[in-house]
Amino acid sequence: MTKQRLAPHRVGVLGTGDVGRAFAAGFHSRGHDVMIGSRDSHKPELREWLAGAGAGVKEGTFADAAAHGELLVLAVFGQAAAAAIAAAGPANFTGKVVIDAMNPLDFSGGFPPKLSVSGEDSLGEQVQRALPDAKVVKAFNTIGNPYYVDPSFSGGVPTMLIAGNDAEAKRVVGDVLVDFGWPEPVDIGGIEGSRELEAICIAWVKIGGVRGAWDHGFSLLSG
Ligand SMILES: NC(=O)c1ccc[n+]([C@@H]2O[C@H](COP(=O)([O-])OP(=O)(O)OC[C@H]3O[C@@H](n4cnc5c(N)ncnc54)[C@H](OP(=O)(O)O)[C@@H]3O)[C@@H](O)[C@H]2O)c1
């Protein structure tokens, strides 16, 4: 294996949907000790994944995964973020880098979804407020999960935009991205940048609806 920028870490991934599984498999493929957490580890789909593509990934509750990880990922349904954090135990996040890949999508009005939090707030800020002793970095929320690791696009690699309050935490997330095959991310500033990054997700979903395909990403071009 090529030498990774991020030294071997224990990683806790909270969320067992496509996004949680993409992260867990990606970190495991890069030599990290990964635990994936859920409300119900007996779900047949999860058992099947752990026996196949997820072989080698440990599993547990949200609290088990949060306690296991030195580096944590939040990848649950956006409107369930507060419940997942409460179940995981906020103390388990203390001092840790937390990648927030979530979007606060509200599908109650059909497709396309709206943001359930917007304007002068965002889910990223809510997560940081719920976890004041953690270093939350919004990242990976503007791209489809099949492209998280070893991204391959016919038109070049998109830009990964990140936001967060802690410079060192953003450097760690940059290491993760480079290890996953991405160029250095573009850092748009503090965690309040989640307002824009979550809005970009809505544009991404709308464009997917128009195109009838989900293999697109956004690239920042400069003169
Ligand atoms: N799909 C993508 O490519 C993509 C890309 C970028 C960002 N995102 C964002 O990433 C997040 C995860 O997306 P996803 O597609 O993997 O699946 P998802 O259906 O949004 O989330 C699945 C996860 O949410 C948890 N969950 C659902 N309801 C819950 C509740 N009431 N309390 C606690 N946990 C609950 C589930 O727990 P269990 O494990 O117990 O079932 C599961 O782990 C979302 O915020 C999404 O917007 C998605």
The ligand as an ORCA input file, in Angstrom:
! r2SCAN-3c Opt
* xyz 0 1
  N     -26.115      9.606     -0.578
  C     -25.059     10.351     -0.888
  O     -24.318     10.093     -1.832
  C     -24.741     11.537     -0.009
  C     -23.721     12.402     -0.401
  C     -23.344     13.439      0.455
  C     -23.985     13.583      1.675
  N     -24.998     12.728      2.020
  C     -25.605     12.850      3.366
  O     -25.042     11.798      4.167
  C     -25.992     11.376      5.175
  C     -26.205      9.855      5.077
  O     -26.833      9.555      3.852
  P     -27.151      8.045      3.396
  O     -27.546      8.157      1.974
  O     -26.030      7.146      3.751
  O     -28.367      7.542      4.253
  P     -29.533      8.125      5.165
  O     -30.722      7.303      4.918
  O     -29.661      9.606      5.016
  O     -28.978      7.809      6.637
  C     -28.886      6.504      7.112
  C     -28.392      6.544      8.534
  O     -29.191      7.422      9.335
  C     -29.542      6.762     10.526
  N     -30.848      7.219     10.997
  C     -32.003      7.359     10.279
  N     -33.002      7.770     11.094
  C     -32.474      7.881     12.340
  C     -32.998      8.257     13.616
  N     -34.277      8.609     13.758
  N     -32.162      8.270     14.683
  C     -30.869      7.918     14.546
  N     -30.307      7.538     13.359
  C     -31.093      7.530     12.285
  C     -29.593      5.289     10.149
  O     -29.416      4.533     11.320
  P     -29.331      2.923     11.300
  O     -27.916      2.623     10.885
  O     -29.605      2.511     12.682
  O     -30.363      2.474     10.303
  C     -28.439      5.175      9.186
  O     -27.241      4.937      9.867
  C     -27.237     12.201      4.929
  O     -27.233     13.305      5.800
  C     -27.110     12.650      3.473
  O     -27.807     13.835      3.205
  C     -25.398     11.743      1.202
*
